[in-house]
Amino acid sequence: MINQKFENYLETTALEFLENKEKYEEIISIHHTDADGISSGAIIKKMLERLDLNYKQYGFNLDLPWKEYIFKMGKSFKNPCAIIFSDLEPPGSVICDLLEKYPKFDIYIIDHHLFKKDPIRELPENVYNCNPTLFGLNGLKEIVGVTLNYLFAREIDERNKDLAWLAAIGMGGDTLDHIDNYKSYNKLVIEEAIELGQVELHEGICAFGGQYERVDKALTMSILPYIPSLQGDRDIAKILLKKLNIDPKLKVMDLTPAQIDEIVKKLKLPSLKGEYITIPKKTGLLHHVFEYATLISIVGHDNPSEAFQLLTLNRVPKDLKIKYVEHNKAIVSNLTTFLKLKKIETSSAIIVDLTNKIDVSRWSNIGSFATINKIYDEEKALFIGGMSKEGDMKFSVRCSPIFIENHNGNGTNVIIKEINNRFGGSGGGHGLAGGMRIDIEKYPLLTKEIDDIINSIRNN
């Protein structure tokens, strides 16, 4: 559970930051805009305020190439400065280029994604790379971005222990998993937040997505697990509950243990029962960590400052609740459509063309939730997409942990790289998820050769 090399490096980095902080004209905090990134940014913000340091903060949703983004930004930074990357990081080549131009910048990488090294250059000494994957930790199950940022802030100042509840939110949004599957540092930080009374743990129905709702709505809004037999239809849920003599208007949290067991048994979904996390000081949707995280991710992509503001509220504004409900209903509806669609299925892959069937903005979400809900063969790679507005073929690609284990640790990123080598195109990602584009003329070749491509990565 404990990784001493990682902890030693984290401690050393925190000490270096404390020693260097007086020389910096300003601190630049750059973070991702999903729940993990917003929560990470909030932790760093509070850490810097407690140190009484001059700082600027930016949310980046990765809609620009790193080099274009950071070089444009770098012109306005005061020299010398420190840049803290939270829940995201540029590739090693971009960092090396940046420091060649601005050698007085210090870089602190507080990110959990697989780090892309420069194939030729080593990182300079003024880069402090705390990426836990470099120390053999799993950057999802064991330590997500917000967990890492919390540990860094706590190492800087013990007062930052009061921010553990923010780590709980970021974890809920990034792991997309039940708490009993949390491991290592994720588990340790959640336990710390519980011990400090910042969050609470409950056992019962886990209809993540609709946990705050009455039970008929909760079951049809649930995105983890998605319940195929209900198809997002509240009338079907009501009929089922009435057959079980359960009032559909009951709140999820008010169900008795016997009622919970009846629902789980009837739906044949053991994953519907488990433990869930709440925040005592918050109400309604914001009382429930998974729902809170989902809302922050919805808002954060387009409006990071509004997502930050959500962390200061105790109840959700009406307009954002409506936006949240519409978002979750769309996921449930699109998963139902996904199950009904014709698929190209080979021995190694499943390819689903969503052109004119599901809005392109939803493709990545459907890939993610189809994977975490295990509603396709986990031993195969999933390609979900279709024709883009630019006229090429655009795909979100997903691989399950089982797939990666069966292919010598290789997953989505390796598959996409091999496709790019054979057919051109663009894209990338990490082991579990990624995105790619290829010319539409190459699409028939992709469907024909996908098994050969995947067999080749198995032997890498």
C-alpha positions as CSV (number, residue, x, y, z in Angstrom):
1,M,0.0,0.0,0.0
2,I,2.8,2.4,0.8
3,N,5.4,3.3,-1.8
4,Q,8.4,4.7,0.0
5,K,10.3,5.9,-3.0
6,F,7.3,7.9,-4.1
7,E,6.8,9.3,-0.6
8,N,10.4,10.3,-0.3
9,Y,10.3,12.1,-3.6
10,L,7.1,13.9,-2.7
11,E,8.5,15.0,0.6
12,T,11.7,16.2,-1.1
13,T,9.7,18.2,-3.7
14,A,7.6,19.8,-1.0
15,L,10.8,20.9,0.8
16,E,12.3,22.2,-2.4
17,F,9.1,24.3,-3.1
18,L,9.2,25.7,0.4
19,E,12.9,26.7,0.0
20,N,12.3,28.2,-3.4
21,K,9.0,30.0,-2.9
22,E,10.5,33.3,-1.8
23,K,12.4,33.7,-5.1
24,Y,9.3,33.3,-7.3
25,E,7.7,36.5,-8.6
26,E,4.6,34.5,-9.0
27,I,3.2,31.0,-9.0
28,I,1.2,29.7,-12.0
29,S,-1.3,26.9,-11.2
30,I,-2.6,25.1,-14.3
31,H,-5.1,22.3,-13.8
32,H,-7.6,20.2,-15.7
33,T,-11.3,21.1,-15.8
34,D,-13.0,17.9,-14.8
35,A,-13.9,17.1,-11.2
36,D,-10.4,15.7,-10.5
37,G,-8.7,18.8,-12.0
38,I,-11.1,21.4,-10.4
39,S,-10.7,19.7,-7.0
40,S,-6.9,19.6,-7.5
41,G,-6.9,23.2,-8.5
42,A,-8.9,24.2,-5.4
43,I,-6.5,22.4,-3.1
44,I,-3.5,24.1,-4.7
45,K,-5.3,27.5,-4.5
46,K,-5.9,27.1,-0.8
47,M,-2.3,25.9,-0.3
48,L,-0.9,29.0,-2.0
49,E,-3.2,31.4,-0.1
50,R,-2.0,29.9,3.2
51,L,1.6,30.5,2.1
52,D,0.6,34.1,1.2
53,L,2.1,33.7,-2.3
54,N,1.3,35.7,-5.4
55,Y,-0.4,33.3,-7.8
56,K,-2.5,33.0,-11.0
57,Q,-4.7,30.0,-11.8
58,Y,-5.8,28.6,-15.1
59,G,-8.1,25.8,-16.0
60,F,-7.1,24.0,-19.3
61,N,-9.4,21.5,-21.0
62,L,-6.8,20.3,-23.4
63,D,-8.5,21.8,-26.5
64,L,-5.2,23.2,-27.8
65,P,-1.9,21.5,-28.4
66,W,0.3,21.8,-25.3
67,K,3.1,23.7,-27.1
68,E,0.6,26.3,-28.5
69,Y,-1.0,26.8,-25.2
70,I,1.9,27.0,-22.8
71,F,4.3,29.0,-25.0
72,K,1.5,31.6,-25.5
73,M,0.9,31.7,-21.8
74,G,4.6,31.8,-20.9
75,K,5.0,35.2,-22.4
76,S,3.0,36.8,-19.7
77,F,4.6,35.0,-16.7
78,K,6.9,36.9,-14.4
79,N,10.4,35.7,-14.1
80,P,11.4,33.7,-12.1
81,C,8.2,31.8,-11.5
82,A,7.0,28.3,-10.6
83,I,4.4,26.5,-12.7
84,I,2.4,23.8,-11.0
85,F,0.7,21.3,-13.3
86,S,-2.2,19.6,-11.5
87,D,-4.0,16.6,-13.0
88,L,-2.4,17.3,-16.4
89,E,1.1,17.7,-17.7
90,P,2.8,18.6,-21.0
91,P,5.0,16.0,-22.7
92,G,8.6,16.0,-21.8
93,S,9.6,17.5,-25.1
94,V,7.4,20.5,-24.6
95,I,8.7,21.0,-21.0
96,C,12.3,20.9,-22.3
97,D,11.5,23.4,-25.1
98,L,9.8,25.7,-22.6
99,L,12.7,25.7,-20.2
100,E,15.2,26.3,-23.0
101,K,13.3,29.5,-23.7
102,Y,12.5,30.3,-20.0
103,P,15.3,28.8,-18.0
104,K,14.3,30.6,-14.8
105,F,10.9,28.8,-14.7
106,D,10.6,25.9,-12.2
107,I,8.2,23.2,-13.0
108,Y,6.2,21.1,-10.5
109,I,4.3,18.1,-12.0
110,I,1.5,17.0,-9.7
111,D,-0.2,14.7,-12.2
112,H,-1.2,11.0,-12.4
113,H,-1.4,10.3,-16.1
114,L,1.3,8.4,-17.9
115,F,4.2,10.8,-18.5
116,K,5.4,11.1,-22.1
117,K,9.2,11.4,-21.9
118,D,11.3,13.2,-24.5
119,P,13.1,10.4,-26.4
120,I,16.3,12.3,-26.5
121,R,16.5,14.9,-23.7
122,E,16.3,14.3,-19.9
123,L,14.3,16.8,-17.9
124,P,16.3,19.6,-16.4
125,E,17.0,19.8,-12.6
126,N,14.4,22.5,-12.2
127,V,11.6,20.1,-13.0
128,Y,10.1,18.3,-10.0
129,N,8.1,15.4,-11.4
130,C,5.9,13.8,-8.8
131,N,4.0,11.7,-11.2
132,P,3.3,8.5,-9.2
133,T,3.3,6.2,-12.3
134,L,7.1,6.8,-12.5
135,F,7.2,5.0,-9.1
136,G,5.1,2.0,-10.2
137,L,1.8,3.2,-8.8
138,N,-1.5,2.9,-10.8
139,G,-2.6,6.4,-11.7
140,L,-6.3,5.5,-11.3
141,K,-7.1,2.8,-8.8
142,E,-4.2,3.7,-6.4
143,I,-3.8,7.5,-6.8
144,V,-5.8,9.9,-8.9
145,G,-4.7,13.5,-9.5
146,V,-6.6,15.1,-6.6
147,T,-5.2,12.5,-4.2
148,L,-1.7,13.4,-5.3
149,N,-2.4,17.1,-5.1
150,Y,-3.8,16.7,-1.6
151,L,-0.8,14.7,-0.4
152,F,1.5,17.4,-1.8
153,A,-0.5,20.2,-0.1
154,R,-0.5,18.3,3.2
155,E,3.2,17.8,2.9
156,I,3.6,21.5,2.4
157,D,1.4,22.4,5.5
158,E,-0.5,20.1,7.8
159,R,-3.3,22.6,8.0
160,N,-4.3,21.5,4.5
161,K,-5.7,18.3,6.0
162,D,-9.0,20.2,6.1
163,L,-9.1,19.8,2.3
164,A,-9.5,16.0,2.3
165,W,-13.2,16.3,1.4
166,L,-12.1,17.9,-1.9
167,A,-10.0,14.8,-2.6
168,A,-13.1,12.7,-2.1
169,I,-14.9,14.6,-4.8
170,G,-12.1,14.3,-7.3
171,M,-11.8,10.6,-6.7
172,G,-15.5,10.1,-7.3
173,G,-15.3,11.8,-10.6
174,D,-12.1,10.1,-11.9
175,T,-12.2,6.5,-10.6
176,L,-15.9,6.1,-11.6
177,D,-15.9,3.2,-9.2
178,H,-17.2,1.9,-5.9
179,I,-15.3,2.8,-2.8
180,D,-14.6,-0.8,-2.0
181,N,-12.4,-0.9,-5.1
182,Y,-10.3,2.1,-4.0
183,K,-6.7,1.1,-3.3
184,S,-3.5,2.4,-1.8
185,Y,-3.4,6.2,-1.4
186,N,-6.9,6.8,-2.7
187,K,-8.1,4.5,0.1
188,L,-5.9,6.1,2.7
189,V,-7.0,9.7,1.9
190,I,-10.7,8.7,2.0
191,E,-10.2,7.0,5.3
192,E,-8.5,10.2,6.6
193,A,-11.4,12.3,5.4
194,I,-13.9,10.0,7.2
195,E,-11.8,10.0,10.3
196,L,-11.7,13.8,10.2
197,G,-15.5,13.9,9.9
198,Q,-15.4,15.7,6.5
199,V,-17.2,12.9,4.7
200,E,-19.4,10.0,5.8
201,L,-19.7,6.4,4.5
202,H,-23.1,4.7,4.1
203,E,-24.2,1.3,2.9
204,G,-27.2,0.8,0.7
205,I,-28.4,1.3,-2.9
206,C,-25.6,2.8,-5.1
207,A,-27.6,4.2,-8.0
208,F,-24.8,6.6,-8.8
209,G,-26.1,9.5,-10.9
210,G,-29.4,9.7,-9.1
211,Q,-28.4,8.9,-5.5
212,Y,-30.1,12.0,-4.1
213,E,-33.4,11.3,-5.8
214,R,-36.6,9.3,-5.0
215,V,-36.0,5.6,-5.8
216,D,-37.9,5.4,-9.1
217,K,-36.0,8.4,-10.5
218,A,-32.7,7.2,-9.0
219,L,-32.9,3.8,-10.7
220,T,-33.7,5.3,-14.1
221,M,-31.0,8.0,-13.8
222,S,-28.3,5.6,-12.6
223,I,-25.2,5.7,-14.8
224,L,-23.1,3.5,-12.5
225,P,-24.5,0.9,-12.7
226,Y,-26.5,1.5,-15.8
227,I,-29.6,-0.7,-15.5
228,P,-30.4,-2.1,-19.0
229,S,-33.8,-3.6,-18.0
230,L,-35.2,-0.2,-17.1
231,Q,-33.9,1.6,-20.3
232,G,-34.1,4.9,-18.4
233,D,-37.9,4.6,-18.3
234,R,-39.5,5.7,-15.0
235,D,-42.8,3.9,-15.7
236,I,-40.9,0.6,-15.9
237,A,-39.2,1.4,-12.6
238,K,-42.5,2.3,-10.9
239,I,-44.1,-1.0,-12.0
240,L,-41.1,-2.9,-10.7
241,L,-41.2,-1.2,-7.3
242,K,-44.9,-1.5,-6.9
243,K,-44.6,-5.3,-7.5
244,L,-42.1,-5.3,-4.6
245,N,-44.5,-3.2,-2.4
246,I,-42.0,-0.4,-2.3
247,D,-43.2,3.2,-2.5
248,P,-41.5,4.7,-5.6
249,K,-41.5,8.1,-3.8
250,L,-39.1,6.9,-1.1
251,K,-35.7,8.5,-1.1
252,V,-32.8,6.2,-1.8
253,M,-31.3,6.8,1.6
254,D,-34.6,5.9,3.3
255,L,-34.8,2.3,1.9
256,T,-34.6,-0.4,4.5
257,P,-32.0,-3.2,4.2
258,A,-34.8,-5.7,3.2
259,Q,-36.1,-3.3,0.4
260,I,-32.6,-2.8,-0.9
261,D,-32.1,-6.6,-1.1
262,E,-35.4,-7.0,-2.9
263,I,-34.5,-4.4,-5.5
264,V,-31.0,-5.8,-6.1
265,K,-32.4,-9.4,-6.4
266,K,-35.2,-8.3,-8.8
267,L,-32.8,-6.4,-11.1
268,K,-30.1,-9.0,-10.8
269,L,-27.4,-6.4,-10.3
270,P,-25.2,-7.1,-7.2
271,S,-23.2,-3.9,-8.0
272,L,-26.3,-1.9,-7.1
273,K,-25.6,-2.5,-3.5
274,G,-22.5,-1.1,-1.8
275,E,-21.0,1.8,0.0
276,Y,-21.4,5.5,-1.0
277,I,-19.9,8.7,0.3
278,T,-21.7,11.9,1.4
279,I,-20.6,15.3,2.6
280,P,-22.5,16.2,5.8
281,K,-22.5,20.0,5.4
282,K,-23.9,19.8,1.9
283,T,-27.5,19.1,0.8
284,G,-29.4,17.5,-2.1
285,L,-27.3,16.7,-5.1
286,L,-24.2,18.2,-3.5
287,H,-24.6,15.9,-0.4
288,H,-23.5,13.0,-2.6
289,V,-19.9,12.8,-3.7
290,F,-20.4,11.0,-7.0
291,E,-23.2,13.3,-8.1
292,Y,-21.2,16.4,-6.9
293,A,-18.2,15.3,-9.0
294,T,-20.3,14.6,-12.1
295,L,-21.8,18.1,-11.9
296,I,-18.4,19.7,-11.6
297,S,-17.2,17.9,-14.6
298,I,-20.2,18.9,-16.6
299,V,-19.7,22.6,-15.7
300,G,-15.9,22.7,-15.6
301,H,-15.2,21.9,-19.2
302,D,-16.8,25.2,-20.4
303,N,-16.6,27.3,-17.3
304,P,-13.9,26.4,-14.8
305,S,-14.6,29.4,-12.6
306,E,-18.2,28.4,-12.2
307,A,-17.1,24.9,-11.3
308,F,-14.8,26.4,-8.6
309,Q,-17.7,28.3,-7.3
310,L,-19.7,25.1,-6.9
311,L,-17.2,23.9,-4.3
312,T,-18.2,26.8,-2.1
313,L,-22.0,26.2,-2.2
314,N,-24.0,24.0,0.1
315,R,-26.9,23.4,-2.3
316,V,-27.0,23.3,-6.1
317,P,-28.6,26.2,-8.1
318,K,-31.8,25.2,-10.0
319,D,-30.4,25.8,-13.5
320,L,-27.4,23.6,-12.8
321,K,-29.5,20.9,-11.4
322,I,-31.6,20.9,-14.6
323,K,-28.4,20.8,-16.6
324,Y,-27.2,17.8,-14.5
325,V,-30.4,15.9,-15.0
326,E,-30.4,16.4,-18.7
327,H,-26.8,15.3,-19.0
328,N,-27.4,12.0,-17.0
329,K,-30.6,11.3,-18.9
330,A,-28.7,11.6,-22.1
331,I,-26.1,9.1,-21.0
332,V,-28.7,6.6,-20.0
333,S,-30.6,7.1,-23.3
334,N,-27.4,6.8,-25.3
335,L,-26.3,3.7,-23.5
336,T,-29.7,2.2,-24.4
337,T,-29.2,3.2,-28.0
338,F,-25.7,1.8,-27.9
339,L,-26.9,-1.7,-26.8
340,K,-29.5,-1.8,-29.7
341,L,-27.1,-0.6,-32.5
342,K,-25.6,-3.0,-35.0
343,K,-21.9,-3.6,-34.3
344,I,-18.9,-4.9,-36.2
345,E,-17.5,-7.5,-34.0
346,T,-14.2,-9.4,-34.6
347,S,-12.3,-11.7,-32.4
348,S,-10.4,-8.8,-30.8
349,A,-12.6,-5.7,-31.2
350,I,-16.0,-4.2,-31.3
351,I,-16.6,-1.2,-33.7
352,V,-19.8,0.8,-33.4
353,D,-20.6,3.5,-36.0
354,L,-22.7,6.3,-34.3
355,T,-22.9,8.6,-37.3
356,N,-26.3,10.4,-37.2
357,K,-27.4,8.2,-34.3
358,I,-25.8,9.8,-31.2
359,D,-24.4,13.4,-31.1
360,V,-20.6,13.5,-31.5
361,S,-20.2,15.4,-28.3
362,R,-21.4,12.3,-26.4
363,W,-19.2,9.7,-28.0
364,S,-16.4,9.8,-25.5
365,N,-18.9,9.6,-22.6
366,I,-20.7,6.6,-24.1
367,G,-17.3,4.8,-24.5
368,S,-16.4,5.5,-20.9
369,F,-19.7,4.4,-19.4
370,A,-20.1,1.4,-21.7
371,T,-16.7,0.3,-20.4
372,I,-17.2,0.9,-16.7
373,N,-20.6,-0.7,-16.8
374,K,-19.1,-3.7,-18.7
375,I,-21.9,-3.8,-21.3
376,Y,-19.7,-5.2,-24.0
377,D,-17.1,-8.0,-24.1
378,E,-14.3,-6.8,-21.8
379,E,-11.7,-9.0,-23.6
380,K,-12.1,-6.8,-26.7
381,A,-11.2,-3.2,-27.6
382,L,-14.1,-0.9,-28.2
383,F,-14.1,1.7,-31.0
384,I,-17.1,4.0,-30.8
385,G,-17.5,6.9,-33.2
386,G,-18.2,7.7,-36.8
387,M,-17.9,10.5,-39.4
388,S,-16.9,13.8,-38.0
389,K,-17.9,17.2,-39.2
390,E,-14.5,17.5,-40.8
391,G,-15.2,14.4,-43.0
392,D,-12.8,11.9,-41.4
393,M,-13.6,9.0,-39.1
394,K,-13.3,9.9,-35.4
395,F,-13.3,7.3,-32.7
396,S,-13.2,7.1,-28.9
397,V,-11.3,3.9,-28.1
398,R,-11.6,2.0,-24.8
399,C,-9.8,-1.0,-23.3
400,S,-10.8,-2.7,-20.1
401,P,-8.2,-3.7,-17.4
402,I,-8.9,-7.3,-18.4
403,F,-7.9,-6.5,-22.0
404,I,-4.7,-4.8,-20.9
405,E,-3.8,-7.7,-18.6
406,N,-4.3,-10.1,-21.5
407,H,-2.1,-8.0,-23.9
408,N,1.1,-7.7,-21.8
409,G,0.1,-4.4,-20.3
410,N,-0.6,-2.8,-23.7
411,G,-3.9,-1.0,-24.2
412,T,-5.6,1.9,-26.0
413,N,-2.5,4.1,-26.5
414,V,-0.5,1.3,-28.1
415,I,-3.4,0.3,-30.4
416,I,-3.8,3.8,-31.6
417,K,-0.1,4.2,-32.2
418,E,0.0,1.0,-34.3
419,I,-3.1,2.2,-36.3
420,N,-1.4,5.6,-36.9
421,N,1.7,3.7,-38.1
422,R,-0.3,1.7,-40.6
423,F,-2.9,4.1,-41.8
424,G,-1.8,7.6,-40.9
425,G,-4.2,9.7,-38.9
426,S,-3.8,11.1,-35.4
427,G,-4.6,10.4,-31.8
428,G,-3.4,9.1,-28.6
429,G,-4.3,8.4,-25.0
430,H,-3.4,6.1,-22.1
431,G,-4.0,2.4,-21.5
432,L,-7.7,2.5,-20.8
433,A,-8.9,5.4,-23.0
434,G,-8.0,7.5,-26.0
435,G,-9.1,9.1,-29.2
436,M,-8.1,8.8,-32.9
437,R,-8.9,10.0,-36.4
438,I,-8.3,8.3,-39.7
439,D,-9.2,9.1,-43.3
440,I,-12.6,7.8,-44.3
441,E,-11.0,5.8,-47.1
442,K,-8.9,3.9,-44.6
443,Y,-11.9,2.8,-42.5
444,P,-12.6,-0.4,-44.4
445,L,-8.9,-1.4,-44.0
446,L,-9.2,-0.7,-40.2
447,T,-12.1,-3.1,-39.8
448,K,-10.3,-5.7,-41.9
449,E,-7.0,-5.5,-40.2
450,I,-7.9,-4.7,-36.6
451,D,-7.4,-8.3,-35.4
452,D,-3.9,-8.3,-36.9
453,I,-3.1,-5.0,-35.2
454,I,-4.3,-6.1,-31.8
455,N,-2.5,-9.5,-32.1
456,S,0.7,-7.6,-32.9
457,I,0.5,-5.5,-29.7
458,R,-0.1,-8.7,-27.7
459,N,3.4,-9.8,-28.7
460,N,5.1,-6.4,-27.9
